[in-house]
Amino acid sequence: MYKMLMGKKYRQAKMVSWFAPKMLFQTGIKVAISGLFGNYADKREMEAALADKATDEKELSSMAADYSQRDEMWIDFVSDTGDGFNSTFSIARSIAQQQLRVQDHNSVHLLKRGKILLLGGDQIYPAPTADAYENKFRTPFEAAFPLEENDHDRPHMFAIPGNHDWYDGLGNFLKVFCQQRNIGNWKTLQRRSYFALPLPHDHWIWAIDVQLDEDIDKPQLEYFQRIADNHMKQGDKIILLTAEPAWIYHELYKTDKSYNRFNFFVENYITGSDDRPLAKSFCLSVVLTGDLHHYSHYESLREGACCKHFIGSGGGGAFLHFTHNLPAELTTLKGGAKLKSCFPDAKTSYTLLHGVLLFFWKNPLFAALLSVVYCLLLWFLQSAQPNYMQTLSRVSFSGFLSVTGRAILATPFVFLLCALIVAGFYNFTDKKKGMRRVKWFGLIHGILQCMLPFLSFWFVARTYYPVLMEEVLKVYWWPIFALIIAVTGFIQGGIFMGLYLYVSNLVFNNHIDEASSALACEDYKNFLKVRLNKDGLCIYPVGIKKVTKSWKQKYIRGKLIVEGELPECHLIEDPIVIKNK
């Protein structure tokens, strides 16, 4: 908590405003730069060069002594943290409890704190700067579970990177998680962005780094092959961690290739296949992921499938993703799978979608940008044609079309700005599904967004121009008129943007990310508690409907103390039991 030591009070972060103009620009730049990092500066190559086989052996021997000899072990899993303080700290505080009280239908479960905390990707939003990791991740987790020097059985923390962790080429991720440091009372032990951990009763955790839509790098594949060859035996059971729900993306977006990479790894390094049997094959017990900020549990329909359960638990702190867009069945997954449970449920998700219609209220900076565009168009037109507003006040709708059309063609700046508006909103269209009608819908959206300012000019001129020309107000008519247009643009442009996202999501099942982030919901969070013993795995999916929003902070002997009521936790569904065979 270096900022506090420098005399600066810690400021609890708000949820990221994804539609803020500055954020849109920075995100676009970071995505482009991260692609270059991924192709030309892959730090996983450096990791592999610095960590030789002897280091792998050292890692395995120390970890095996900790985990594989235990009779029972608890594991925590959370993904997509480091956004708003309220949601992130609510999760961190809940996970840190030595015993967490969780409500079920008719009973109460007491779930133990995990010996291992697994982080499933995207530990920070929106970009992985050193300040962001410190303010949005380290400080909340340290305050939730302060360092206890005399704790001889401290829990450990392991993480895999998501796309947001990769935006700086993985630089700060490696500093935070791969240098064996303390984060509160958790101790980081990993040396790479991917890892394997031996667990009791012939179980293993394999955590892979899928980078940014790239194939898994060769050193990483060699690492897991060495683990399999030298330290595992036929039939060992694997809990696989990956940073994206490739099985969902493959169903939603037919051109998505993430599932092909995922399936390649599973068939060539874990289970084998009919075409490529392995010298030693293993049982894939469960796959855990995040990236989509909700809970989903898909269960395979095929008897004897290589993996029965695919669980997404991305509710660690970032904005809520809607669940009504989830496919009920995964037909592209081998053998198929059905959606057994999600949180929030689809009915609640549909209800939450209505909140997108209040786009201007939830995303005021983007609405303000639209307001500025309205004012710029008015300024350019009135400057080029001083009688433009006076003319509009006297014409009918057909006359308005004629006058405005001539004015646009006669004013180059207006014509260029109109072209940019149409092109911008058209390119914003979610085309990942390849549906032609979606492209046309996006084009119509762009054209209507371009027409709305001029319709506003005509309506306001017809309504207010005669009043503003009265003797008392005549001197001030232009600033008053501009103010009316600015307010109109803020509300009208924002509402229309929300309406576009609402219809796109409801009718075309599109703009899942954009509609969800526009809602900016910090509630409906989730994480997993996993118990491993001689009988097998028991996974407890824990949900939080309302995060605590009134955390109070103070300092005691230089340490940040955050106080507040622990959010109410409940089981999302019955515990998922995976028995040892």
N, C-alpha and C positions, 0 to 999 in steps of 0.2 A: 504494500500500500504506500508506494513511494510518494504519491501526491500529498497524502496526509502528512508525511514526514517533512515535506517541503513547506508545510504551513497552509496548505490549501484544503479546504473542506471537501470531502467526497460528495459528488453530486450524483444522485440516483438517475440513471439513464432512462429516457422515455423510449417508447417503441419507435423503431425506425419508420420514417415517413417515406415510403418507397416511391411515391408520386411527386415528391418535392423536385422541382426542376434541377437543382444542383445534384440531387441523388441520381436522377435519371442520367444526367451527363456523366457523372463519375462512374456509375455502374457500367455504362457502355464502354468507357475508356478502360476500366479495369478488366472487363471481360476480354477485350481485344489484347491487352498486354499479357494477361494470364495465358492466353493461347500461345503467345510467343515464348513465355517462360516454359510452358509445357512441352513445346517442340524443341527448344534450343537450350534450355537451362533446367533440365529435370533433376532436381536435387536428390531424387531417389538413387540416381547413379552415384552421386557423391556419398550417400549413406552406405551403399554397397561397398564402395572402395574403402571407406573408413572402418567398416565393420567386417572383419575377416572371419574365417571359419572358427578360429579360436575364440573370437568374441561371441559367436553364436553358441559355442559350447558352454562358455561362462554364463551367458544369459540363461540357458536351459537348466544348468545344474543348480543355480541359485533359486530359480523360480520353482523347479520341480520339488525342491525341499520344502518350499512354502505351501504348495497347493496339493500336489498329487497324494501326499500322505495323510491328508485330512479325511475324516470320516464324513463330515457334512460341511458344506460350504454355501455361502450366500453371495450372489452377484447382483449388482445394480447395473441397469442399462438406461441411458438417457441420450437423446440426440437433439441437435438444433437448439443450442443454448445461446447465451450471450447477446440477447436483444434487449428488451425492456427490463429494468431492474425488478419490477414487481413480479413478473412471470419467472424470470431466471432465478431470483432468490427464493421464491415460493417452492420451486422444484429443488434447488440445492438444500434448502432447510429441511424439506421433507425427506430427502435421501439421506441426510446426515443423521437423522434420528436413530438412536441405538435400537429402539423398537418403535416401529411405525404402526399406529392404530388405523386400520382400514375397515370401512363399513362394507358389508355384503348385504344380500337381500334380507336375511334374518339373523345374521351373526356378525361377529367382529373378529378380524384376524390381526395378530400381532406379528409383523414382519421384521426380521432382523436387518440391520445395516450390513451391506455387502462388504466382504473382504476385498473385493475388486469393484471399482467403479469403471464401467466401460462407456466411453463417449463415442457416439456413432457418426460423427461428422458435423461440419458447420458449427464449430464451437463459438464463432463470433460473427456478428453482422454489423454493418454491411461489408466491411473490408478488414483484412487481418493485420491492422497496424499494431505496433507495440502498445500504444495508448489504449486502443480498443480492447486488446486482450487484458490489459491491466484493469481497466475501468469496468468492463462489461462481463469479464469471465473470472479473472483471478480474485478481484476484491469481493464480489458476491459469494464465491465459493469459500474463500478464506473466512469471511464473516459468518457464513452458515455453519462452518465446522472448524473453529480455530485450532491452531497447532497445539498439541499436547506433548511436551517434551518427554514426559515419563511414560507415554503409551508405547509399550513394547510389542504390541500387535496392531500397529497402525495399518489402516486400509491403503490399498494401492490404486492408482489411477492410470488408465491407459486410454489412448485416443487414436482414432483414424481421421484423416482430413476429409472434408467435403469440398465442394466447389468454392465456397467462400474462403476456406482456409488456403486454397491454392492461388488466390488472386495476387499474391506477392511471390509466387513460385515456391511457396511452402517455407519461406525463411523464418517468419516469426512462430509458426507452428513448431518447427524443430527446436527453437529456443525455449518455448514454453513446456513442451511435453517430452523432449528427447535429451534433456541434460540432467536427469535424475534430481529434480528439485522438489521442494514442498509446495503444495497448493493447499493451504490450510493444513489439516491433519492428514490429508492424502499425500502419498509419496509417489512421484512418477518414476518409473523404472525403464521404460522402453528406450531403445537407441535408434529406432527406425520409425517411419510412418506406417509400417505394417508389422505384424508380430504374430507369434504363436505362443500359447500358454498351456502347459500341461495341468490338468485338473484331476480331482479324485475320480476313481471308478472308471478309468479308461476314457475319460472325456478330455477334449482339447478345445481351446478357443483359437480359431484362425481368423485374423482380422486383415483384410486386404485393402490396399490403397488403389482405387480405380481412377484416380487423377481426374482429368477433364475430358470425358468422352474419348479417351485414348485406350489402346490396348494395354494390358498389364505389362509392365516392363520386365525384361529378361532377368535382371538380377533378383527381382521379387519372386519370379517363378522358380528360379534356382534355389532361393532361400527356402520356400515351402517344400520343394522337392528334397532338399537335404534333411529338413525336419521329418518328412515322411520316411525317407530311407534309413535314417540313423537313430530315430528316437520313438517311432511309432510302430505298432504292430497291426496286423490284419484285423479289421473289424472295429478298430477304435472309433469313438463317436466324436463328431466335430460340431461345435456351435460356430457358425460362420457369420462374421460381421462384414457388411459392405455398406458403402455410403449412399446407395441409391436403390429404390425399389424397382429394379429392372423389369421384373415380371409385370408390374402395373404399367410402366411406360411402354413396354412392348405391346400391351393390349390397347392402350389409348392411342399410341402413335405408331402406325404400322412401319414407318421408316426408321424408327429408333433402333439403334444397334447395341444398346447397353446390355440387353438380354443375351445376345450372341456372345459377348465377351464374358458375361457371368456364366453362361452355360458351358463355354469352352473351359473355364477354370474348373468348374465342378466336375465335368466329365474327364478331364485330363489330369487332375491332381487329387481328386477326392473319391468319387464313386466309380470312375471308369464308365465304359459304355460297351454296347455290343460290338461296335467297330474297333474300339481301342480298350481292351481289358488291361487293367493295371497289375503290376507285380504284387502290390499291396493296395487293396481298396478299403475305403472307410465308410462309415455310416454318417450321413449328413442329418443330424438330429433336428436342427432348426436353423433358419436364416433370420437374422435381425438386421434392421436398417432404420434409417430416418429419411431425411430430405423432404418428404411430404409431412407437413406439420400437423399430423393427427395420428390416431391409432387405427390400424387395420390389421386384421388377421385372416389370411387365406389358408384354407385347408385343402390339401390335394384330394382329388376324387378317385385316384387310382390306388388300388391295393398294392402294397409293396413298392410304392413310389420311393425314389431315392431320398426325397425330403417330404415330410407330411405337412410342415407348418412354415409359413412365410409371414413374418410379423414386422410391420412398420410401426415404430414408436418414435415419432419426431416431434413430440410435444414438450421439448425442454425449455421453451421460452420465446421462440419466434412466433410471428402471426399465425393464426389458425388457418389451415387449408380446409376447404369444404370437403365433406365426405360423400355428398350426394352424386358427385362426379365419378366415384369409384365404380368400376365395372363389377356387376354382381357375380360374374364368372370370368375366369381366365382361360379362354379357349386356346390361346397360343402357347400356354404352358404345357409341357409334355404330360399327358394324362388329364389335364384340366384341373382347375381348382375353383372353389366357391368362396365367396366372402362370408365368413362365419360371424364376424363382429366388427364394428367400427365405433369410434368415439370422436365427436358426438355422432349420434345416429342420424340417418338420412333425413328424417322428419325435422329434427332440430336444425340440421344444416340448411335445409330449404328455407326455414324461418329466418335464419341468420342472413341468408342471401339478400333478403329484402333491405337489409341495412346498407347495401351497396348503392341504393337509390339516393342515399344521403351523401353521395360522394363529395359534394362541395363542402359539407360540414366536417367530414372526416379527413379530407385532403385539401385544406384551405390554400396551401401554397400553389398547387397545380391549378386550382380554380382562380387564384390570383393571376397566374400566368395567362389564362384565357381572358381574364378581365383586361390585362395589358394589351393583348392582341386586339380586342374589340376597340380599345381606345386608339391604338395605332392606326387601325383601318379608318376610323372616324377622322382622325387628325389628317392623314394623307388625303382623304377625299375632300374634306372641307378646305384644306389648303390649296388643292388643285382647282376646286370648283366652289368658290365662296357661297354660291346660292344653292348648293346641293341639299341642305337640310330644309331650306325654305321651299324648294321644289317638291321634296318628299311630303311635306305637310299638306300638299294640295292634290296629290295624285291618288288614283285607285291602285289596286294590287297590280293590274296589268301595266299601268303606267309606272309603277315602282320597278317592275322587272325591266322595262325599257330604259328608264333613267339610270338605274344601277348598272345594267349591262354596259351601257355606253361609258359610264364613269369609270368602271373597272378597266375597260380596254384603253381608255384615254389616260390612265394613271399607272405608269410602269411599276412603281413600288407596290401599289395595291394588287396589281396582277401577279407580281412575283410572290407577295405574301400569301395570296389565295392559293397559288400553286403549291407553295410549301405546306400550307395547312392540309390540303387534300392529300399530298404525297405523304406527309407525316402520319396522319391518321390511317391511311391505307397501309403503310408499312407496319403500323402498330398491330394490324390484324393478326390473330393467331392462326397461322397457316400450317401448323405442324401435322394436322390430320390430312392435309392435301385435298380438302373439300372445295370444289369450285364455287359453290354458293356462298361459302364463307368469305372468299375473296371479293365477290360482288357485294356482300353485306358490308365488308370493310370499306369498299369504295364508296358505297352509299353513305356510310357514316362520315367519311371524309368530306364528301360534297355537302352534306347537311351541316356539318360543323362549320364549313365555309360560308354557307348561306345564312346561318343563324344570326351573325352580327348585322348583316344588311337588313334582315327582317326586323331586327330590334331597332335599327335606325328608323325604318319606315314607321313602325308602330309608335315609337316614342315621339317622332316628329309629328305624326298625326294627332297624338294625344296631348303633348305638352308644348309644342312650338307656339301655338296661338296664345297660350297662357304666358309663356316666357317673353313674348313680344309686347306684353303690356308695359306701360310706361315705367312702373316701379321696378320690374325685373329685367327690363330690356338690356341694361348695361351688363348684367351678370348672366345673361342667357347661356353663353358658351361654357363657362365652368360648371354651371348647374346641369346643363345637358350632358357634359362629359362625365360628371359624377353619376348621373342616372344610368348612363351606358356602362360605366365601370361596375356598378352594383348589379346591373342586369347580366353583364357578362360573367361575373363571379357566380351568381346563382344559376342562371340559365345554362351556361356552358358546363358547369359542374354537374347539374342534374342530367343533362343530355349524355355526358360522359358516363355517369353511373348507369343510366338507362341502357346505353350500348353494352356495358359490361354485364349487366343483369340479363339482357336478352341473349347475348352471346353464350353466357354460361348456362342459362336455363334451356334454351332451344337447341344450341349447337354443341353443348357440352365443352365449350372452348373457354379460353382465357381463365384457366383454373388458377394459375399463379396470380394474374393481375387482379381478378375479381376478389380473390382471398386477401391479397395484400392491401387492396383498397378498403376492405372492411377493417383491417388492423385490429383484430380481436385478440386480446391478451389472455382470455380465459380458455377453458377446455384444454388443459394441459395433461400430459401423461408421461409415465415412465414404467419400467419393468423391474420387478424383484424376482430373482431366480434362485430357487433352492436346489442344490445338487446333493444327493446322498446315494446310498447303495441301491435304492429302488429306481433311481433315474432323476429326470428333471421335473420340476414343478414351477411353472412360470405364472406369476401373479401380475396381470396388467392393471396398473393403478391409474385412476383418473382423478383430475381436479376440475370441477365445474367452474369454480370461482377462485381466482388467485387472490391473495391478500394484497390490498392496495394502500394500506396505511402503515407501512414500516417506518419506525422511528429510529434514528441513529444517534449515537453518542460515542465519546472516546473515554476509555479507561486505561490509564498508564500507556497512552500512545496507541492503543488498539481500537479499531472500529468495532463497535457493538451495535447490532441492529436488532431491535425488539419489535414484536408484533405477533398477532395470533396465527398459529399454524393453520394453513388451509385444510378444509375437510377433504379427506381422501376416501375413495371408494373403489371397489373392484369393478372394472369395466365389463368383465365376463367371468365365468367360472374359471378357476385355475386351469391352465393348460398342462396336462400331465403327459410326459413322454417317458414311458417305462423302459428300463434296461431289458434287453432281450437276452 
